[in-house]
Amino acid sequence: MAASPEVTAQHPQPFELTPSQKLLTLLGVLLGMLLAALDQTIVSTAGPAIQKDLHIPASLYAWITTSYLVASTVLVPVYGKLSDAFGRRRILVIGIVIFLLGSALCGLSQTTLQLILARALQGVGSASLFTSAFAIVADIFPPSERGKYQGIFGAVFGLSSVVGPLVGGFLTDHLSWHWVFFVNLPVGAVALGFILTRMPPLRHAGRKASVDLVGAFTLSVFTVPLLIALSLGRRTVAPGETGYEWGSPQILGMFALSAVGLVAFILAERTVQEPLLDLKLFRNKTFAVGNAAAFISGAVFLGAIVFLPLFMVNVVGLSATSSGFTMTPLTLGIVTGNILSGQLVSRLGRYKVLILSAQAVAVIAFGVMAFTLRPASTQGELTLKMIFVGLGLGPSIPLFTLAIQNAVAPHQVGVATSSATFFRQMGSTIGVALMGTVFGVALSSSMATHMSEATRDVPVEFRRQLLPQQAAGGQVSEEGGPSERSFDAAAIKARIAEGFEKQREALAPAAQAGDPAAKDRLAGLAQAQQAAEATVDKVALAFKEAFSEAIRDIYRITMLIALLALLVTLALPELPLRKTNAPAPQVLE
């Protein structure tokens, strides 16, 4: 007997694809993922050249990233629902087209406003790429096989992290920064060719194609003000810096608007027939706990990464460009953990023990960073520690997504995937905002203490000449750290040596003429120069001590958050990984 439309809608038949269809579909999706992943790393490398060419003021520079982040995060749940209703291929193609249009407009931008708006358009498209990729893998592979294929996507992110800076630097140096955006066009064209000609629609028969416009609007009212407030909130705002103080009317107003949007979203989703996010899914314990753990893990993920380059620049002494490349061990650790966990989960058929093991590794790794980072730490020492951190962080992204997908019916995979991505990105944004505030407070306090001790016997006039304003006051931009090297001991010593050399030149004629006072002063200059340079060394060490303490504070907090994620994960049910894409059993609270 044929199934009724109602039964088909609730329990759609799994997709049956040939091996060649699966391979070509994966290739197209991987190219789309590579497109979005490469864009993030390439653009960061070209940032200084873009700022210089377009004369972007410091107050607007952060919006190049913020506009992309906000647009991408807001639309993740929308794309997840749309792909469930209209089919994965259609939504993926729309996302790639929008992303490529945004890339072209970014490359053609001649003003700051044009670039910010084009980056927002890129974010609109990228949300589809990330959400559709994992949903498509879920469509064509059952949960028992899905992990090893999702690990491949982790390898794509790792490849982009290593290749992106190299490609971005090459294009910026030999062509122009415009080409870091134009390079997306041929890659995107190839991806579209694969998807349009080889990929099946992947649409569940019988699903009602509808768009929850009220849900999408109220979700935007909730997320957009919240993300902007978290991105622009500052403990203090320096002249020319983007942002507002946390207690300012602007930030409080955005938080209030976000709260109104959240209430309106919940009320709307309780009444519409086809909600953007079915709130009944939270009765599923795996869905609820998995998303909560993904949210907390998101805060850990970026919090552990964002501030490490500051340590590499200000303590280890690397250039800003070199510090980006030294993050490669961390990336490789993440990719290795991602791929290994994917392979293991497919072999063992269990995910909870792997998630808990990875989180335990992360807690220990953060503890090592929190209690061992010192001014004398070397690049080689940090390489080993970063690999350890990466191995703990890597498995969290694919395994939480897999657990959540495994707990819902196939026709809800898009919503499940997008919810995991949405909560993880929200956690990352909140985590970075929290860490930025903590870092600013800790650094200012440590800097004031250590600088006071280092310059206790230094005259005020000389102290002002000796210390840059940022180093003396301990002020650090909360947009991601100092915009330039805060204390350059070698440059300061060079200025001191130049000053003493001018004094020697002025005293030399009198000393040669036999003036005793000139001879005495000339003899004392060498001792004075040594004392001044010794003071510079003391200040440099104080500066490194202050930065080390602030970074250690960040990792202590990260360790506690990772421990919280582990405790939440303990409540995650261990459902057997289905060997088919048949409907999942529901675990209710």
Sequence and secondary structure as in RCSB ss.txt:
>XXXX:A:sequence
MAASPEVTAQHPQPFELTPSQKLLTLLGVLLGMLLAALDQTIVSTAGPAIQKDLHIPASLYAWITTSYLVASTVL
VPVYGKLSDAFGRRRILVIGIVIFLLGSALCGLSQTTLQLILARALQGVGSASLFTSAFAIVADIFPPSERGKYQ
GIFGAVFGLSSVVGPLVGGFLTDHLSWHWVFFVNLPVGAVALGFILTRMPPLRHAGRKASVDLVGAFTLSVFTVP
LLIALSLGRRTVAPGETGYEWGSPQILGMFALSAVGLVAFILAERTVQEPLLDLKLFRNKTFAVGNAAAFISGAV
FLGAIVFLPLFMVNVVGLSATSSGFTMTPLTLGIVTGNILSGQLVSRLGRYKVLILSAQAVAVIAFGVMAFTLRP
ASTQGELTLKMIFVGLGLGPSIPLFTLAIQNAVAPHQVGVATSSATFFRQMGSTIGVALMGTVFGVALSSSMATH
MSEATRDVPVEFRRQLLPQQAAGGQVSEEGGPSERSFDAAAIKARIAEGFEKQREALAPAAQAGDPAAKDRLAGL
AQAQQAAEATVDKVALAFKEAFSEAIRDIYRITMLIALLALLVTLALPELPLRKTNAPAPQVLE
>XXXX:A:secstr
    HHHHHHS       HHHHHHHHHHHHHHHHHHHHHHHHHHHHHHHHHHHHT  HHHHTHHHHHHHHHHHHH
HHHHHHHHHHH HHHHHHHHHHHHHHHHHHHHH  SHHHHHHHHHHHHHHHHHHHHHHHHHHHHHS HHHHHHHH
HHHHHHHHHHHHHHHHHHHHHHHHT TTHHHHTHHHHHHHHHHHHHHH      TT      HHHHHHHHHHHHH
HHHHHHHEESS  TT S EETTSHHHHHHHHHHHHHHHHHHHHHTT SS SS GGGGGBHHHHHHHHHHHHHHHH
HHHHHTTHHHHIIIII   HHHHHHTTHHHHHHHHHHHHHHHHHHHHHS  HHHHHHHHHHHHHHHHHHHHH  T
T  HHHHHHHHHHHHHHHTTHHHHHHHHHHHTS GGGHHHHHHHHHHHHHHHHHHHHHHHHHHHHHHHHHHHHHH
HHHHTTTS HHHHHHHS HHHHHT   TTTS SS S  HHHHHHHHHHHHHHHHHHHHHHHHTT HHHHHHHHHH
HHHHHHHHHHHHHHHHHHHHHHHHHHHHHHHHHHHHHHHHHHHHTTS      SSSS     B 
